[in-house]
């Protein structure tokens, strides 16, 4: 657990530390137009790599693949710190993302190896407790590094923590099963997976912003996504060792937990990404303080996750948590959709507590259901598939909701500020899209108000769609069946896994 907690902290802390440094980074490297790709390259590589790491863990053993992912993450971090231009930085962030994909799925897979499902709730609750440390401490550390050292240390700071994680895991995970020692890798499946995911993320990133939704570029990417996805499914049904075994989706509970992970990722990550925008532009918080203002949500998520894990361990019952969690998440996102320029920080904190409680009910429970629905010899693939779906939902949520937010912001700002805003900003909506909080505070009061109203309108639209997605999750959660959590002695044998899946599907 000591090694896993350090690795989880390493994975979650990275983006939180880098975020405050991004304005300085793009200024020094003259790459404002490529700012989005600093994040997109990392997320895309991580999403593609997640199921691959899960499958490699099943074939080669968790320890060697987990240690390898940590090493790749550290190499990527060092290279990012040495980047001399935005092209290098985006490429090195992709390398870092490849390692990060193995960190998250590795932690959950190793946990499945050492703790039976009946006891796993409380241990996954401990993992959830790492989140508030990363979410709150990350922006503070990143802001301090940027202001007092150099932005490159936002990447170099990963190295000492990662070396500790590497050393601890090398020692304490030595008794994990070593795997077969050889593997038949489904390279064609991995390539097709990469193609259709990349094309889909590009659609959600470029559609409606860089290219019109009906443009040849977007339609071509859509066709590529469909063709590559169909080919991927055909390949995975035929190869001996598929990179993402479709058989795990034959289990009803696993399929529902996977769908819930996708929906939760879309609503939660897409929504949370936009909260600092409202805090900084409308409520006047600094970048560092906006991290502190997320504390109510993180503390609620941590508390509910720890309590929920204990309840699952003691009672063995978990079905109520996804239902309660999706209801709370829907309510929290709907409450955020009511925010305007008059919403106080106290009221925002109350909304955060509701959303955080929903997160605490769902984050560990969906993974627990997915793992409990899979035989032990496919835990890595099942964990990888569930994590992949959550990351995929998060990627789509961030890109789609952000696009919706920006479009509504610019339309509202143009309508409310008119020609005066265009003259003050120098280029109308184009300059508004690049507005920073410091720039906004230097403008006349009427324009500040118009921009704040635009941010509020964008936030309302984005969170309302997030709430609609979360409401779909309520319906999905209602169909989950209670299957008793097993101990190691109750684990299904590989030879009866298909029969068990058939029975649970029925």
PLY file of the C-alpha trace (Angstrom):
ply
format ascii 1.0
element vertex 506
property float x
property float y
property float z
element edge 505
property int vertex1
property int vertex2
end_header
0.00 0.00 0.00
2.87 2.40 0.69
4.21 1.99 -2.84
0.77 2.22 -4.42
-0.17 5.39 -2.52
3.05 7.12 -3.61
2.49 6.09 -7.24
-1.13 7.27 -7.14
-0.01 10.62 -5.73
2.59 10.90 -8.49
-0.03 10.27 -11.20
-2.63 12.67 -9.81
-0.26 15.44 -8.76
1.31 16.02 -12.18
-1.47 17.88 -13.99
-2.35 19.89 -10.89
1.23 21.20 -10.59
1.62 21.92 -14.31
-1.66 23.86 -14.71
-0.56 27.11 -12.96
2.68 27.11 -14.98
1.04 26.86 -18.42
0.66 30.61 -19.09
4.36 31.13 -18.36
5.33 28.09 -20.42
3.48 29.18 -23.57
4.81 32.71 -23.17
8.43 31.59 -22.98
8.12 28.98 -25.74
5.95 31.24 -27.96
3.28 28.59 -28.43
-0.09 29.99 -27.36
-1.81 28.36 -30.37
-0.68 24.94 -29.15
-1.65 25.42 -25.51
-4.51 22.89 -25.66
-2.22 20.19 -26.98
-0.04 20.32 -23.87
-3.00 18.74 -22.07
-4.57 16.88 -24.99
-1.33 15.08 -25.90
-0.95 13.85 -22.32
-4.58 12.73 -21.95
-4.72 11.09 -25.35
-1.54 9.07 -24.80
-2.70 8.07 -21.32
-6.13 6.97 -22.59
-4.68 4.88 -25.43
-2.07 3.29 -23.18
-4.41 2.35 -20.32
-5.92 -0.89 -21.75
-2.53 -1.87 -23.17
-0.88 -1.63 -19.75
-3.75 -3.61 -18.22
-3.30 -6.45 -20.71
0.48 -6.46 -20.36
0.02 -6.78 -16.59
-2.07 -9.92 -17.08
0.51 -11.45 -19.43
3.84 -10.35 -17.96
2.99 -9.76 -14.31
1.95 -6.59 -12.48
5.31 -5.76 -10.89
7.43 -5.47 -14.01
4.79 -3.54 -15.97
4.05 -1.20 -13.05
7.73 -0.41 -12.52
8.18 0.12 -16.27
5.29 2.60 -16.38
6.82 4.58 -13.50
10.17 4.68 -15.30
8.58 5.90 -18.57
6.68 8.58 -16.66
9.93 9.80 -15.08
11.73 9.88 -18.44
8.85 11.88 -19.92
8.92 14.32 -16.97
12.66 14.92 -17.38
12.29 15.47 -21.13
9.41 17.93 -20.59
11.63 19.97 -18.29
14.27 20.15 -21.03
11.88 21.05 -23.90
13.05 23.99 -26.04
9.87 24.57 -28.05
6.17 23.70 -27.98
6.54 20.84 -30.46
9.05 19.11 -28.18
6.93 19.80 -25.11
3.78 18.26 -26.67
5.74 15.19 -27.81
7.37 14.74 -24.39
4.00 15.19 -22.67
2.76 12.28 -24.79
5.67 10.17 -23.50
4.74 11.19 -19.98
1.11 10.23 -20.69
2.15 6.76 -21.86
3.66 6.15 -18.46
0.75 7.76 -16.61
-1.68 5.32 -18.25
0.20 2.46 -16.59
0.29 4.19 -13.20
-3.47 4.39 -12.72
-4.38 0.96 -14.05
-1.33 -0.52 -12.33
-2.38 0.74 -8.91
-5.88 -0.73 -9.23
-4.65 -4.02 -10.71
-2.00 -4.56 -8.02
-4.61 -3.74 -5.40
-6.81 -6.45 -6.93
-3.91 -8.92 -6.62
-3.30 -8.31 -2.92
-6.81 -7.61 -1.55
-9.99 -9.66 -2.19
-13.09 -7.74 -3.40
-14.87 -8.07 -0.03
-12.03 -6.14 1.67
-11.15 -3.91 -1.26
-13.59 -1.10 -0.54
-11.68 0.32 2.43
-8.34 0.13 0.61
-9.71 1.88 -2.48
-11.11 4.47 -0.08
-7.56 5.15 1.09
-6.56 5.64 -2.54
-9.36 8.17 -2.95
-7.92 10.10 0.00
-4.91 10.91 -2.21
-7.13 13.01 -4.50
-7.63 16.02 -2.20
-3.89 16.13 -1.49
-3.20 16.36 -5.23
-6.08 18.67 -6.09
-5.36 21.14 -3.29
-1.59 20.83 -2.92
-0.84 20.68 -6.65
-1.90 24.22 -7.61
-0.19 25.64 -4.52
3.10 23.90 -5.30
2.81 24.73 -9.01
2.11 28.39 -8.30
5.04 28.64 -5.88
7.40 26.96 -8.35
6.33 29.24 -11.19
6.64 32.41 -9.10
9.86 31.62 -7.25
11.85 29.11 -9.34
11.35 28.20 -13.00
8.46 26.53 -14.83
10.76 23.60 -15.72
10.72 22.55 -12.07
7.00 21.89 -12.45
8.16 18.78 -14.33
11.41 18.12 -12.50
9.53 17.97 -9.18
8.14 14.60 -10.32
11.61 13.07 -10.31
12.35 12.76 -6.56
8.82 11.53 -5.79
8.94 9.11 -8.73
12.33 7.72 -7.71
10.96 7.07 -4.21
7.92 5.33 -5.73
10.17 3.26 -8.00
12.40 2.16 -5.11
9.57 1.36 -2.72
7.56 -0.59 -5.33
10.70 -2.51 -6.40
11.03 -3.82 -2.85
7.49 -4.22 -1.55
5.91 -5.69 -4.70
8.53 -8.41 -5.09
6.08 -11.17 -4.06
3.52 -10.40 -6.73
3.00 -13.11 -9.38
5.55 -12.74 -12.16
3.29 -13.77 -15.05
4.14 -16.16 -17.85
7.37 -14.36 -18.75
6.31 -14.02 -22.37
3.40 -12.43 -24.15
1.66 -12.37 -27.50
0.83 -8.72 -28.00
-2.14 -7.74 -30.15
-0.29 -5.00 -32.01
-2.96 -4.66 -34.72
-5.66 -4.20 -32.10
-3.51 -1.65 -30.27
-2.92 0.28 -33.51
-6.62 0.33 -34.41
-7.49 1.36 -30.85
-5.06 4.26 -31.12
-6.48 5.35 -34.48
-10.16 5.49 -33.57
-9.53 7.06 -30.14
-7.24 9.70 -31.63
-9.73 10.51 -34.38
-12.59 10.77 -31.87
-10.65 13.07 -29.55
-9.66 15.25 -32.51
-13.34 15.55 -33.48
-14.32 16.71 -30.00
-11.31 19.02 -29.77
-11.59 20.67 -33.20
-15.33 20.40 -33.92
-17.17 23.70 -33.62
-14.00 25.65 -32.88
-11.11 25.16 -35.31
-13.35 23.51 -37.94
-17.08 23.60 -38.57
-18.95 20.43 -37.59
-19.92 19.86 -41.23
-16.43 20.55 -42.60
-14.59 17.90 -44.67
-11.97 17.60 -41.91
-14.51 16.69 -39.20
-16.56 14.43 -41.48
-13.37 12.67 -42.57
-12.34 12.12 -38.95
-15.83 10.80 -38.20
-15.58 8.29 -41.04
-12.11 7.25 -39.85
-13.43 6.77 -36.30
-16.27 4.50 -37.44
-14.14 2.41 -39.82
-11.29 1.96 -37.31
-13.72 1.12 -34.50
-15.50 -1.56 -36.56
-12.15 -3.03 -37.61
-10.99 -2.96 -33.97
-14.05 -4.93 -32.82
-13.55 -7.51 -35.58
-9.88 -7.98 -34.71
-10.52 -8.25 -30.95
-13.11 -11.00 -31.52
-10.64 -13.14 -33.46
-7.16 -12.76 -31.96
-5.92 -15.12 -29.24
-4.76 -12.43 -26.81
-6.84 -9.29 -27.50
-5.58 -6.00 -26.13
-9.10 -5.35 -24.80
-10.99 -8.65 -24.37
-14.58 -8.03 -25.43
-15.63 -11.06 -23.39
-15.55 -8.97 -20.20
-18.44 -6.93 -21.60
-20.57 -10.09 -21.76
-21.03 -9.75 -18.03
-24.02 -7.49 -17.44
-22.67 -5.82 -14.33
-19.32 -5.13 -15.98
-20.97 -3.56 -19.02
-23.15 -1.38 -16.79
-20.20 -0.38 -14.59
-18.23 0.50 -17.73
-21.07 2.61 -19.10
-21.38 4.32 -15.72
-17.62 5.02 -15.70
-17.91 6.66 -19.13
-20.85 8.82 -18.05
-19.27 9.73 -14.72
-16.02 10.69 -16.44
-17.87 12.87 -18.94
-19.97 14.71 -16.36
-17.44 14.95 -13.55
-14.16 15.80 -15.28
-15.85 17.95 -17.90
-17.54 19.96 -15.15
-14.67 20.21 -12.68
-12.34 21.56 -15.37
-14.53 24.64 -15.75
-14.99 25.53 -12.08
-11.72 27.51 -11.79
-12.87 29.61 -14.75
-15.90 30.79 -12.78
-13.89 31.25 -9.59
-11.21 33.38 -11.24
-13.19 35.41 -13.78
-16.46 35.93 -11.88
-15.57 35.58 -8.20
-12.13 37.20 -8.49
-10.03 34.36 -7.04
-6.34 33.95 -7.93
-5.08 30.83 -9.68
-3.58 29.48 -6.46
-6.64 30.34 -4.38
-8.94 28.64 -6.87
-7.22 25.39 -5.88
-7.97 26.07 -2.24
-11.58 26.86 -3.09
-11.99 23.29 -4.39
-11.38 21.99 -0.87
-15.08 21.48 0.07
-15.59 19.20 -2.92
-12.41 17.24 -2.31
-13.05 16.81 1.43
-16.61 15.63 0.74
-15.35 13.14 -1.87
-12.68 11.83 0.51
-15.04 11.49 3.49
-17.81 9.74 1.56
-15.30 7.46 -0.18
-13.72 6.36 3.11
-17.10 5.82 4.79
-18.49 4.03 1.73
-15.46 1.73 1.60
-15.96 0.77 5.25
-19.67 0.11 4.68
-18.95 -2.13 1.69
-16.32 -4.07 3.63
-18.56 -4.61 6.65
-21.84 -5.37 4.87
-20.77 -6.64 1.45
-23.50 -4.46 -0.14
-22.70 -1.82 -2.72
-25.68 -1.46 -5.09
-27.09 1.62 -3.35
-23.88 3.65 -3.72
-23.94 4.08 -7.53
-27.60 5.13 -7.37
-27.03 7.63 -4.56
-23.84 8.86 -6.22
-25.43 9.54 -9.62
-28.38 11.34 -7.96
-26.01 13.55 -5.95
-23.80 14.21 -8.98
-26.79 15.16 -11.11
-28.04 17.48 -8.37
-24.62 19.06 -7.87
-24.11 19.74 -11.58
-27.66 21.11 -11.88
-26.96 23.46 -8.95
-23.78 24.69 -10.68
-25.92 25.41 -13.76
-27.81 28.03 -11.70
-24.70 30.10 -10.87
-24.50 33.69 -12.06
-22.51 36.82 -11.26
-24.28 37.14 -7.90
-23.45 33.64 -6.64
-21.32 33.82 -3.49
-18.29 31.66 -2.72
-20.21 30.15 0.21
-23.03 29.02 -2.06
-20.52 27.62 -4.55
-18.91 25.66 -1.69
-22.30 24.14 -0.78
-22.76 23.03 -4.40
-19.26 21.52 -4.31
-20.10 19.44 -1.24
-23.07 17.90 -3.08
-20.98 17.09 -6.16
-18.06 15.83 -4.05
-20.34 13.46 -2.13
-21.55 12.02 -5.43
-17.96 11.57 -6.59
-17.09 9.76 -3.37
-19.95 7.29 -3.90
-18.94 6.49 -7.47
-15.17 6.63 -7.98
-14.23 3.43 -6.17
-17.57 1.61 -6.48
-17.64 1.45 -10.27
-14.14 -0.04 -10.30
-15.06 -2.51 -7.55
-18.09 -3.73 -9.51
-16.01 -4.11 -12.68
-13.31 -6.12 -10.88
-15.81 -8.28 -9.01
-17.44 -9.15 -12.33
-14.21 -10.51 -13.82
-12.13 -13.67 -13.22
-8.76 -13.13 -11.54
-6.85 -14.01 -14.71
-8.52 -11.05 -16.48
-8.41 -8.49 -13.65
-5.81 -6.39 -15.44
-7.76 -6.29 -18.69
-11.00 -5.53 -16.83
-9.35 -2.77 -14.78
-7.75 -1.36 -17.91
-11.09 -1.37 -19.77
-12.93 0.34 -16.89
-10.17 2.94 -16.45
-10.06 3.47 -20.21
-13.80 4.17 -20.32
-13.56 6.65 -17.46
-10.62 8.46 -19.09
-12.41 8.42 -22.43
-15.49 9.95 -20.86
-13.31 12.57 -19.20
-11.56 13.43 -22.47
-14.85 13.80 -24.33
-16.41 15.76 -21.47
-13.53 18.21 -21.22
-13.39 18.86 -24.94
-17.15 19.02 -25.63
-18.18 20.99 -22.55
-15.21 23.35 -22.95
-16.18 24.03 -26.58
-19.76 24.69 -25.51
-18.56 26.97 -22.71
-16.26 29.02 -24.96
-18.85 29.46 -27.71
-21.53 30.62 -25.27
-19.05 32.92 -23.51
-18.01 34.64 -26.74
-21.58 34.98 -28.02
-22.77 36.44 -24.72
-19.78 38.76 -24.38
-20.24 40.11 -27.90
-23.95 40.64 -27.36
-23.57 42.38 -23.98
-20.46 44.45 -24.58
-20.95 45.35 -28.25
-18.59 47.73 -30.01
-17.20 49.14 -26.76
-15.81 45.74 -25.84
-14.27 45.29 -29.25
-12.52 48.62 -29.00
-11.26 47.99 -25.49
-9.96 44.49 -26.13
-8.52 45.34 -29.50
-9.95 42.43 -31.46
-13.40 41.66 -30.19
-14.20 38.03 -29.42
-10.81 36.89 -30.64
-9.07 38.76 -27.82
-11.82 37.74 -25.40
-10.94 34.10 -26.03
-7.39 34.83 -24.85
-8.41 36.93 -21.85
-6.55 36.34 -18.60
-7.85 37.38 -15.15
-5.07 40.00 -14.88
-5.99 41.48 -18.28
-9.66 41.56 -17.33
-9.04 43.50 -14.12
-7.27 46.22 -16.15
-10.33 46.87 -18.33
-13.23 49.28 -17.62
-15.95 48.10 -15.24
-18.71 47.68 -17.90
-16.50 45.36 -19.92
-15.50 43.39 -16.82
-19.18 42.88 -16.04
-19.99 41.87 -19.62
-17.19 39.30 -19.59
-18.29 37.94 -16.20
-21.82 37.55 -17.54
-20.41 35.70 -20.56
-18.47 33.32 -18.31
-21.63 32.71 -16.24
-23.68 31.97 -19.36
-21.04 29.55 -20.61
-20.80 27.84 -17.24
-24.58 27.45 -17.05
-24.76 25.82 -20.48
-21.85 23.46 -19.84
-23.02 22.31 -16.42
-26.59 21.80 -17.60
-25.38 19.38 -20.27
-23.16 17.74 -17.66
-26.23 17.29 -15.43
-28.15 15.70 -18.32
-25.31 13.22 -18.86
-25.22 12.43 -15.13
-29.00 11.88 -15.16
-28.49 9.16 -17.76
-26.11 7.60 -15.22
-28.98 7.30 -12.72
-30.85 5.08 -15.17
-27.75 2.96 -15.78
-27.12 2.57 -12.03
-30.66 1.29 -11.45
-29.97 -1.74 -13.66
-26.90 -2.90 -11.70
-27.57 -6.19 -9.89
-26.12 -7.07 -6.52
-23.58 -9.89 -6.91
-21.95 -10.91 -3.59
-18.36 -9.70 -3.26
-16.01 -12.63 -3.26
-12.90 -13.34 -1.23
-9.86 -14.95 -2.79
-11.25 -18.38 -1.87
-14.40 -17.57 -3.84
-12.60 -16.31 -6.95
-13.93 -17.92 -10.14
-11.56 -20.31 -11.87
-10.59 -19.41 -15.44
-12.37 -22.50 -16.78
-15.72 -21.41 -15.34
-15.39 -17.71 -16.08
-17.45 -17.97 -19.29
-20.22 -19.90 -17.53
-20.31 -17.37 -14.69
-20.50 -14.46 -17.16
-23.35 -16.21 -18.99
-25.26 -16.79 -15.76
-24.85 -13.16 -14.56
-25.83 -11.85 -18.00
-29.03 -13.88 -17.83
0 1
1 2
2 3
3 4
4 5
5 6
6 7
7 8
8 9
9 10
10 11
11 12
12 13
13 14
14 15
15 16
16 17
17 18
18 19
19 20
20 21
21 22
22 23
23 24
24 25
25 26
26 27
27 28
28 29
29 30
30 31
31 32
32 33
33 34
34 35
35 36
36 37
37 38
38 39
39 40
40 41
41 42
42 43
43 44
44 45
45 46
46 47
47 48
48 49
49 50
50 51
51 52
52 53
53 54
54 55
55 56
56 57
57 58
58 59
59 60
60 61
61 62
62 63
63 64
64 65
65 66
66 67
67 68
68 69
69 70
70 71
71 72
72 73
73 74
74 75
75 76
76 77
77 78
78 79
79 80
80 81
81 82
82 83
83 84
84 85
85 86
86 87
87 88
88 89
89 90
90 91
91 92
92 93
93 94
94 95
95 96
96 97
97 98
98 99
99 100
100 101
101 102
102 103
103 104
104 105
105 106
106 107
107 108
108 109
109 110
110 111
111 112
112 113
113 114
114 115
115 116
116 117
117 118
118 119
119 120
120 121
121 122
122 123
123 124
124 125
125 126
126 127
127 128
128 129
129 130
130 131
131 132
132 133
133 134
134 135
135 136
136 137
137 138
138 139
139 140
140 141
141 142
142 143
143 144
144 145
145 146
146 147
147 148
148 149
149 150
150 151
151 152
152 153
153 154
154 155
155 156
156 157
157 158
158 159
159 160
160 161
161 162
162 163
163 164
164 165
165 166
166 167
167 168
168 169
169 170
170 171
171 172
172 173
173 174
174 175
175 176
176 177
177 178
178 179
179 180
180 181
181 182
182 183
183 184
184 185
185 186
186 187
187 188
188 189
189 190
190 191
191 192
192 193
193 194
194 195
195 196
196 197
197 198
198 199
199 200
200 201
201 202
202 203
203 204
204 205
205 206
206 207
207 208
208 209
209 210
210 211
211 212
212 213
213 214
214 215
215 216
216 217
217 218
218 219
219 220
220 221
221 222
222 223
223 224
224 225
225 226
226 227
227 228
228 229
229 230
230 231
231 232
232 233
233 234
234 235
235 236
236 237
237 238
238 239
239 240
240 241
241 242
242 243
243 244
244 245
245 246
246 247
247 248
248 249
249 250
250 251
251 252
252 253
253 254
254 255
255 256
256 257
257 258
258 259
259 260
260 261
261 262
262 263
263 264
264 265
265 266
266 267
267 268
268 269
269 270
270 271
271 272
272 273
273 274
274 275
275 276
276 277
277 278
278 279
279 280
280 281
281 282
282 283
283 284
284 285
285 286
286 287
287 288
288 289
289 290
290 291
291 292
292 293
293 294
294 295
295 296
296 297
297 298
298 299
299 300
300 301
301 302
302 303
303 304
304 305
305 306
306 307
307 308
308 309
309 310
310 311
311 312
312 313
313 314
314 315
315 316
316 317
317 318
318 319
319 320
320 321
321 322
322 323
323 324
324 325
325 326
326 327
327 328
328 329
329 330
330 331
331 332
332 333
333 334
334 335
335 336
336 337
337 338
338 339
339 340
340 341
341 342
342 343
343 344
344 345
345 346
346 347
347 348
348 349
349 350
350 351
351 352
352 353
353 354
354 355
355 356
356 357
357 358
358 359
359 360
360 361
361 362
362 363
363 364
364 365
365 366
366 367
367 368
368 369
369 370
370 371
371 372
372 373
373 374
374 375
375 376
376 377
377 378
378 379
379 380
380 381
381 382
382 383
383 384
384 385
385 386
386 387
387 388
388 389
389 390
390 391
391 392
392 393
393 394
394 395
395 396
396 397
397 398
398 399
399 400
400 401
401 402
402 403
403 404
404 405
405 406
406 407
407 408
408 409
409 410
410 411
411 412
412 413
413 414
414 415
415 416
416 417
417 418
418 419
419 420
420 421
421 422
422 423
423 424
424 425
425 426
426 427
427 428
428 429
429 430
430 431
431 432
432 433
433 434
434 435
435 436
436 437
437 438
438 439
439 440
440 441
441 442
442 443
443 444
444 445
445 446
446 447
447 448
448 449
449 450
450 451
451 452
452 453
453 454
454 455
455 456
456 457
457 458
458 459
459 460
460 461
461 462
462 463
463 464
464 465
465 466
466 467
467 468
468 469
469 470
470 471
471 472
472 473
473 474
474 475
475 476
476 477
477 478
478 479
479 480
480 481
481 482
482 483
483 484
484 485
485 486
486 487
487 488
488 489
489 490
490 491
491 492
492 493
493 494
494 495
495 496
496 497
497 498
498 499
499 500
500 501
501 502
502 503
503 504
504 505
